[in-house]
């Protein structure tokens, strides 16, 4: 990272305190994902019926669940799995969606017709129901959750990339690159793609939040990660049955962390756009 880029990022973060807060929160989640198993105060899988359903205290900040597991430890360790699913799914949909959308918008013709019909077909289904069907058909493994989440997010990238490429394919800088002998694929990768990144990065940020919600939702209905693996959706599902009996903490803290993660990614979008947008570097 050169000095100009670092200065620009510092300016964007200083200009918008909300974006700075989102990046700080994101950094905390990343640290939990990287070192969570080592900083968790207790083993997230070890049960102890003698301390079951204890309310939040100095020993257990988030309390314990029905089998005596420390909820704080499980929430911290679950960050790696939930972020891993979200990042993997969004990366897959980003790569394939952007490639298909650029081809559709830049070349048009049968490329556009086939790729647009693919996106329309996926969007014709309720997306969470489609994810449920994919996971139910393939099996509720982590890999299948990633594939299902990537498939339902694919149309968003196709549509954004198609629209942006369609606008820019006749732009002056594209014509200049073409006149200097650049091939269409080089123009796409070196000239069009960098200029469509700002709106795409906003979509990436939003999709990260949706991917985490999708994984948690599948786990909540029993089609996601299987217990006793720590995962935010499972923990909310397990704790929901105890709310009426007064044990609010079992579902509250995992749900609160899930909400903060989605909130964080929703706030990151504008900041990422401002950092990447070439027009903001002047």
C-alpha positions in Angstrom: 0.0 0.0 0.0 1.5 3.3 -1.1 1.4 6.5 0.9 -1.3 8.1 -1.3 -3.6 5.1 -0.8 -3.0 5.1 3.0 -3.7 8.8 3.1 -7.0 8.3 1.2 -8.2 5.5 3.5 -7.3 7.6 6.5 -9.3 10.6 5.1 -12.4 8.4 4.4 -12.4 7.0 7.9 -11.8 10.4 9.5 -14.5 12.0 7.4 -17.2 9.5 8.4 -17.2 8.4 12.1 -19.9 5.8 11.4 -17.7 4.1 8.8 -14.8 4.2 11.3 -17.0 2.5 13.9 -18.0 -0.2 11.4 -14.3 -0.9 10.5 -13.4 -1.1 14.2 -16.3 -3.5 14.8 -15.3 -5.5 11.7 -11.7 -5.7 13.1 -13.0 -7.1 16.4 -14.9 -9.8 14.5 -11.9 -10.7 12.4 -9.7 -11.0 15.5 -12.4 -13.3 17.1 -12.4 -15.4 13.9 -8.6 -15.7 13.8 -7.8 -16.3 17.5 -11.2 -17.1 19.0 -10.4 -20.7 20.1 -7.3 -19.4 22.0 -8.9 -16.5 23.8 -12.2 -18.1 24.7 -12.3 -18.4 28.5 -13.8 -22.0 28.4 -13.9 -25.0 26.1 -17.0 -24.3 24.0 -17.8 -28.1 23.7 -17.3 -29.2 27.3 -20.5 -29.7 29.2 -21.1 -29.4 33.0 -24.6 -30.0 34.3 -23.7 -28.6 37.7 -23.5 -25.1 36.1 -26.4 -25.4 33.6 -28.6 -22.4 33.0 -26.6 -20.0 35.1 -27.4 -16.3 34.5 -24.7 -13.9 33.4 -22.1 -13.4 36.1 -18.4 -12.6 36.7 -17.5 -16.2 36.0 -19.7 -16.5 32.9 -20.3 -13.1 31.3 -23.0 -14.4 28.9 -24.2 -17.2 31.2 -24.4 -20.9 30.5 -26.8 -23.0 28.4 -28.9 -26.1 29.2 -25.9 -28.4 29.4 -23.5 -26.0 31.2 -21.5 -24.7 28.3 -20.2 -21.2 28.5 -22.1 -19.0 26.0 -19.4 -16.4 25.7 -16.9 -19.0 24.6 -19.3 -20.5 22.1 -20.2 -17.1 20.7 -16.5 -16.2 20.2 -15.6 -19.5 18.6 -18.7 -19.5 16.4 -17.3 -16.3 14.7 -14.8 -18.3 12.7 -17.4 -20.6 11.3 -20.0 -18.0 10.5 -17.5 -15.6 8.9 -15.9 -18.5 7.0 -19.2 -19.5 5.5 -20.0 -15.9 4.6 -16.6 -15.0 3.1 -16.4 -18.3 1.1 -20.0 -17.9 -0.3 -19.6 -14.2 -1.2 -16.2 -14.9 -2.8 -17.7 -17.6 -5.0 -20.7 -15.5 -6.1 -18.4 -12.4 -6.6 -16.0 -14.2 -8.9 -18.6 -16.0 -11.0 -21.2 -13.3 -10.9 -18.8 -10.5 -11.9 -17.3 -12.6 -14.8 -20.8 -13.5 -16.1 -22.1 -9.9 -15.7 -19.2 -8.3 -17.4 -19.5 -10.7 -20.4 -23.2 -10.0 -20.6 -23.0 -6.3 -20.4 -19.9 -5.8 -22.6 -20.5 -8.3 -25.4 -24.3 -8.3 -25.4 -26.1 -10.6 -27.9 -26.4 -14.3 -26.9 -24.1 -13.8 -24.0 -26.5 -11.3 -22.5 -29.6 -13.3 -23.2 -28.3 -16.6 -21.7 -26.7 -15.0 -18.6 -29.7 -12.7 -18.0 -32.1 -15.6 -18.2 -29.9 -17.5 -15.7 -30.1 -14.6 -13.2 -33.9 -14.3 -13.8 -34.4 -18.0 -13.1 -32.6 -17.8 -9.8 -34.5 -14.6 -8.8 -37.8 -16.2 -9.7 -37.6 -18.4 -6.5 -37.8 -17.0 -2.9 -34.1 -17.0 -2.2 -34.1 -18.5 1.3 -36.5 -21.2 0.1 -34.2 -22.0 -2.8 -31.2 -22.2 -0.3 -33.3 -24.6 1.8 -34.0 -26.8 -1.2 -30.4 -26.9 -2.3 -29.2 -27.8 1.2 -32.0 -30.4 1.7 -31.1 -32.0 -1.6 -27.3 -32.0 -1.2 -27.1 -32.5 2.6 -26.6 -30.0 5.4 -22.8 -29.8 5.4 -20.8 -26.6 5.6 -19.7 -26.9 1.9 -23.3 -27.2 0.7 -24.4 -24.2 2.8 -21.6 -22.2 1.1 -22.7 -23.4 -2.3 -26.4 -22.6 -1.6 -25.6 -19.2 -0.3 -23.3 -18.4 -3.3 -26.0 -19.5 -5.8 -28.7 -17.3 -4.3 -26.3 -14.3 -4.2 -25.2 -14.8 -7.8 -27.9 -12.7 -9.6 -27.0 -9.6 -7.6 -23.5 -9.5 -9.0 -24.6 -10.4 -12.5 -27.0 -7.6 -12.6 -24.7 -4.9 -11.1 -21.8 -5.9 -13.3 -24.0 -6.2 -16.4 -25.4 -2.7 -15.9 -22.1 -1.1 -15.2 -20.3 -2.8 -18.1 -23.2 -1.9 -20.5 -22.8 1.8 -19.6 -19.0 1.8 -20.0 -18.5 -0.4 -23.1 -18.7 2.7 -25.3 -17.0 5.1 -22.9 -14.1 7.2 -24.2 -11.4 5.4 -22.1 -12.6 2.1 -23.5 -12.5 3.3 -27.1 -9.0 4.7 -26.5 -7.8 1.3 -25.1 -9.3 -0.4 -28.1 -7.6 1.9 -30.5 -4.2 1.2 -28.9 -4.6 -2.5 -29.7 -5.9 -3.9 -26.4 -8.1 -7.0 -26.8 -11.6 -7.1 -25.4 -10.7 -9.4 -22.5 -7.8 -7.1 -21.6 -10.1 -4.1 -21.7 -12.6 -5.9 -19.5 -9.9 -6.9 -16.9 -7.8 -3.7 -16.9 -10.2 -0.9 -17.7 -13.8 -1.9 -17.1 -13.5 -4.1 -14.1 -11.6 -1.5 -11.9 -14.3 1.1 -12.7 -17.2 -1.1 -11.6 -15.7 -2.0 -8.3 -17.2 0.9 -6.2 -20.9 -0.2 -6.6 -19.8 -3.9 -6.5 -18.1 -3.5 -3.2 -21.3 -2.0 -1.7 -23.0 -5.2 -2.9 -20.2 -7.4 -1.3 -20.7 -5.7 2.0 -24.5 -6.2 2.0 -24.1 -9.8 0.8 -21.8 -10.6 3.7 -24.5 -9.7 6.1 -27.1 -11.6 4.1 -24.8 -14.6 3.9 -24.4 -14.7 7.7 -28.1 -14.4 8.1 -28.8 -17.1 5.6 -26.4 -19.5 7.3 -27.9 -18.7 10.7 -31.4 -19.1 9.3 -30.6 -22.5 7.9 -29.1 -23.6 11.2 -32.1 -22.2 13.1 -34.5 -24.5 11.1 -32.3 -27.5 11.3 -30.8 -27.5 7.8 -27.5 -25.8 8.7 -24.5 -26.8 10.8 -25.2 -29.6 13.2 -24.9 -29.4 17.0 -22.8 -29.3 19.1 -20.7 -27.2 16.8 -20.8 -23.6 17.9 -22.8 -21.5 15.4 -24.9 -18.4 16.1 -28.1 -19.7 14.4 -28.0 -23.0 16.3 -27.4 -21.1 19.6 -30.4 -18.8 19.0 -32.6 -21.8 18.1 -31.5 -23.7 21.2 -32.1 -20.7 23.4 -35.5 -19.8 22.0 -37.3 -22.5 23.9 -36.0 -21.2 27.2 -37.1 -17.5 26.8 -40.5 -18.2 28.3 -39.0 -19.8 31.3 -36.9 -16.7 32.1 -33.5 -17.8 30.7 -33.3 -15.0 28.2 -29.6 -14.9 28.0 -29.3 -18.3 26.2 -30.8 -16.8 23.0 -30.2 -13.1 23.6 -26.4 -12.9 23.4 -25.9 -15.0 20.3 -28.7 -13.1 18.6 -27.2 -9.8 19.6 -23.8 -10.7 18.2 -25.5 -11.9 15.0 -27.3 -8.6 14.7 -24.1 -6.7 15.3 -22.3 -8.6 12.5 -25.1 -7.9 10.0 -25.2 -4.3 11.1 -21.4 -4.0 10.7 -21.5 -5.2 7.1 -24.4 -2.9 6.2 -22.4 0.1 7.4 -19.2 -1.0 5.7 -20.6 -0.7 2.2 -20.4 3.1 1.8 -16.9 3.2 3.3 -15.6 0.6 1.0 -17.1 2.3 -2.0 -15.4 5.6 -1.1 -12.1 3.9 -0.6 -12.1 2.1 -3.9 -13.8 4.7 -6.1 -11.1 6.3 -8.4 -13.1 9.5 -8.5 -12.7 10.0 -4.8 -8.8 10.0 -5.0 -8.6 13.4 -6.6 
